[in-house]
Amino acid sequence: MAPRTGGSVTVNPKLRIRKGDRVIVLTGKDVGKEGEVTRVLPGARRVIVAGVNMAKKHQRPTTATTQGGIIDKDMPLDISNVALVCPSCNRGTRVGYRFEGDEKRRVCKKCGKDL
């Protein structure tokens, strides 16, 4: 789903995956791999998952990095290609919401427990 545009400002729907969540990859070359979300890019609807979708980067020695060489870099994945892993049922699931008083809680769509 492409982001909606409202004039010059891009308006994105709220993302259900957050930094620190454990996710599983659904499609692509790394299908089935699990990892932790290290960064969420809401404007591009992408997430960076640790140890998944690695690319080789040729790094030149600079003042910040004294040693150059080839380094592995985590590249972003589209948010539609990952699913949140429920800690209780240990499966990839969709995210639902439940209101408890004034609190909005994320819940697993498969087992119904809090995420």
SEVEX-547574 format. One record per atom (N, C-alpha, C): residue in one letter; x, y, z. Coordinates in steps of 0.02 Angstrom, whole numbers, padded with zeros to 5 digits, always signed. Example, Ala and Ser with C-alpha at 12.3 -4.5 7.8 and 13.67 -1.06 7.14 Angstrom:
REM residues 2
A+00660-00284+00390 A+00615-00225+00390 A+00660-00165+00390 S+00642-00112+00354 S+00684-00053+00357 S+00645+00002+00394 
***
This chain:
REM residues 115
M+00042-00059+00000 M+00000+00000+00000 M+00044+00062+00000 A+00036+00104-00049 A+00075+00165-00054 A+00050+00217-00004 P+00096+00258+00022 P+00074+00309+00070 P+00030+00360+00036 R-00019+00385+00074 R-00063+00437+00048 R-00027+00504+00051 T-00042+00547+00005 T-00011+00613+00006 T-00064+00665+00020 G-00049+00711+00063 G-00094+00766+00078 G-00059+00831+00061 G-00061+00851-00002 G-00025+00910-00025 G+00049+00893-00031 S+00092+00932+00002 S+00164+00920-00002 S+00188+00875+00055 V+00144+00859+00102 V+00163+00818+00159 V+00138+00747+00149 T+00181+00698+00161 T+00161+00628+00155 T+00131+00605+00221 V+00070+00578+00217 V+00035+00554+00277 V+00036+00478+00275 N+00066+00447+00326 N+00071+00374+00329 N+00024+00346+00381 P-00005+00288+00368 P-00044+00256+00421 P+00003+00233+00477 K-00024+00225+00536 K+00018+00205+00594 K+00046+00135+00583 L+00110+00127+00598 L+00144+00063+00590 L+00135+00022+00654 R+00126-00043+00645 R+00113-00087+00702 R+00175-00121+00727 I+00231-00113+00693 I+00294-00143+00714 I+00339-00088+00740 R+00369-00101+00798 R+00410-00050+00832 R+00481-00074+00841 K+00524-00028+00858 K+00594-00044+00873 K+00597-00091+00933 G+00638-00144+00927 G+00645-00192+00982 G+00601-00253+00974 D+00553-00252+00927 D+00510-00310+00915 D+00549-00366+00881 R+00529-00428+00896 R+00558-00486+00861 R+00512-00502+00802 V+00542-00506+00742 V+00502-00517+00681 V+00531-00576+00642 I+00489-00603+00597 I+00509-00656+00551 I+00499-00630+00480 V+00545-00648+00435 V+00542-00625+00366 V+00496-00672+00327 L+00448-00644+00290 L+00398-00683+00254 L+00417-00697+00182 T+00452-00651+00149 T+00470-00659+00079 T+00541-00636+00066 G+00568-00655+00008 G+00634-00633-00012 G+00687-00684+00002 K+00750-00664-00006 K+00806-00710+00000 K+00817-00734+00072 D+00794-00696+00121 D+00803-00714+00192 D+00740-00741+00223 V+00696-00773+00183 V+00632-00798+00208 V+00643-00847+00266 G+00605-00838+00320 G+00610-00882+00378 G+00658-00859+00431 K+00701-00811+00417 K+00748-00787+00467 K+00713-00742+00518 E+00735-00746+00580 E+00708-00704+00633 E+00761-00656+00657 G+00739-00598+00681 G+00785-00549+00708 G+00748-00494+00743 E+00786-00450+00775 E+00757-00394+00812 E+00759-00331+00769 V+00705-00292+00771 V+00702-00230+00734 V+00747-00179+00768 T+00796-00153+00731 T+00842-00104+00759 T+00822-00033+00742 R+00784-00026+00686 R+00764+00041+00666 R+00701+00037+00623 V+00656+00085+00631 V+00595+00089+00591 V+00598+00154+00551 L+00585+00148+00485 L+00584+00206+00441 L+00512+00217+00418 P+00471+00254+00456 P+00400+00259+00441 P+00385+00294+00375 G+00425+00343+00356 G+00413+00379+00293 G+00419+00334+00233 A+00465+00286+00236 A+00476+00240+00180 A+00440+00173+00191 R+00406+00165+00249 R+00372+00103+00268 R+00421+00044+00266 R+00479+00053+00297 R+00531+00002+00298 R+00557-00008+00369 V+00586-00067+00381 V+00617-00082+00445 V+00686-00111+00432 I+00731-00101+00480 I+00797-00132+00477 I+00799-00184+00532 V+00813-00247+00512 V+00814-00304+00558 V+00886-00328+00565 A+00908-00339+00627 A+00977-00359+00640 A+00991-00428+00609 G+01044-00432+00569 G+01066-00496+00541 G+01027-00519+00480 V+00981-00478+00454 V+00940-00497+00397 V+00950-00446+00342 N+00950-00468+00279 N+00958-00426+00220 N+01025-00389+00223 M+01079-00427+00230 M+01145-00399+00236 M+01173-00381+00167 A+01212-00327+00164 A+01245-00307+00102 A+01318-00292+00119 K+01362-00302+00070 K+01433-00286+00079 K+01443-00213+00060 K+01478-00176+00104 K+01493-00106+00090 K+01568-00098+00090 H+01594-00067+00039 H+01666-00054+00034 H+01680+00012+00068 Q+01712+00008+00127 Q+01722+00066+00170 Q+01793+00093+00161 R+01798+00157+00147 R+01862+00190+00141 R+01886+00213+00210 P+01950+00209+00225 P+01974+00234+00290 P+01965+00310+00295 T+01934+00332+00349 T+01924+00404+00362 T+01948+00419+00432 T+01938+00480+00454 T+01958+00498+00522 T+01913+00463+00573 A+01850+00453+00556 A+01803+00420+00601 A+01818+00345+00604 T+01827+00313+00546 T+01843+00242+00543 T+01915+00236+00518 T+01960+00221+00563 T+02031+00220+00544 T+02047+00161+00498 Q+02009+00107+00503 Q+02022+00049+00461 Q+01968+00042+00408 G+01989+00036+00345 G+01943+00026+00290 G+01932-00048+00279 G+01898-00065+00224 G+01886-00135+00207 G+01814-00146+00189 I+01796-00209+00184 I+01728-00228+00167 I+01690-00244+00231 I+01635-00209+00242 I+01596-00220+00303 I+01526-00244+00283 D+01494-00281+00329 D+01425-00303+00318 D+01378-00250+00347 K+01327-00234+00308 K+01280-00182+00329 K+01209-00209+00324 D+01168-00196+00375 D+01097-00214+00374 D+01060-00166+00329 M+01023-00191+00281 M+00985-00149+00235 M+00910-00154+00252 P+00871-00102+00236 P+00800-00101+00254 P+00758-00152+00215 L+00707-00177+00248 L+00656-00221+00217 L+00590-00184+00217 D+00547-00199+00169 D+00480-00170+00170 D+00442-00199+00228 I+00402-00158+00261 I+00367-00179+00321 I+00316-00234+00308 S+00293-00239+00245 S+00244-00291+00228 S+00276-00359+00221 N+00343-00362+00218 N+00379-00426+00210 N+00400-00457+00276 V+00381-00426+00332 V+00397-00454+00398 V+00333-00462+00439 A+00334-00509+00485 A+00278-00519+00531 A+00305-00521+00602 L+00268-00493+00648 L+00287-00492+00718 L+00283-00562+00746 V+00332-00583+00788 V+00331-00649+00820 V+00303-00640+00890 C+00249-00677+00904 C+00218-00675+00969 C+00262-00712+01020 P+00278-00682+01078 P+00320-00717+01127 P+00287-00777+01160 S+00220-00778+01163 S+00187-00834+01197 S+00175-00894+01150 C+00151-00882+01088 C+00139-00938+01043 C+00198-00950+00995 N+00247-00904+00994 N+00310-00911+00956 N+00298-00921+00881 R+00248-00886+00854 R+00234-00889+00782 R+00227-00818+00755 G+00236-00811+00689 G+00224-00747+00657 G+00150-00732+00658 T+00132-00670+00675 T+00062-00653+00683 T+00049-00581+00661 R-00015-00566+00653 R-00036-00497+00642 R-00048-00465+00710 V-00052-00399+00710 V-00060-00362+00772 V-00130-00333+00777 G-00162-00346+00834 G-00226-00315+00848 G-00219-00269+00908 Y-00272-00233+00924 Y-00270-00187+00981 Y-00329-00200+01027 R-00316-00190+01092 R-00368-00196+01143 R-00361-00137+01190 F-00417-00109+01210 F-00416-00053+01257 F-00431-00078+01327 E-00386-00063+01374 E-00396-00080+01445 E-00395-00014+01484 G-00454+00011+01498 G-00459+00076+01531 G-00437+00130+01482 D-00385+00168+01501 D-00359+00220+01458 D-00300+00196+01416 E-00281+00133+01424 E-00223+00105+01390 E-00242+00068+01327 K-00203+00077+01274 K-00212+00040+01212 K-00156-00011+01208 R-00173-00076+01206 R-00123-00129+01208 R-00123-00168+01142 R-00063-00188+01121 R-00056-00230+01062 R-00068-00303+01081 V-00107-00339+01041 V-00120-00409+01056 V-00107-00452+00994 C-00092-00516+01007 C-00080-00565+00954 C-00148-00586+00925 K-00154-00587+00859 K-00216-00605+00826 K-00228-00681+00830 K-00174-00721+00841 K-00182-00794+00841 K-00201-00820+00910 C-00167-00797+00963 C-00181-00824+01029 C-00217-00774+01075 G-00218-00710+01057 G-00255-00660+01097 G-00217-00632+01156 K-00154-00652+01167 K-00116-00627+01224 K-00082-00561+01206 D-00062-00523+01259 D-00028-00459+01248 D+00041-00470+01219 L+00062-00423+01177 L+00128-00427+01146 L+00178-00384+01185 
***
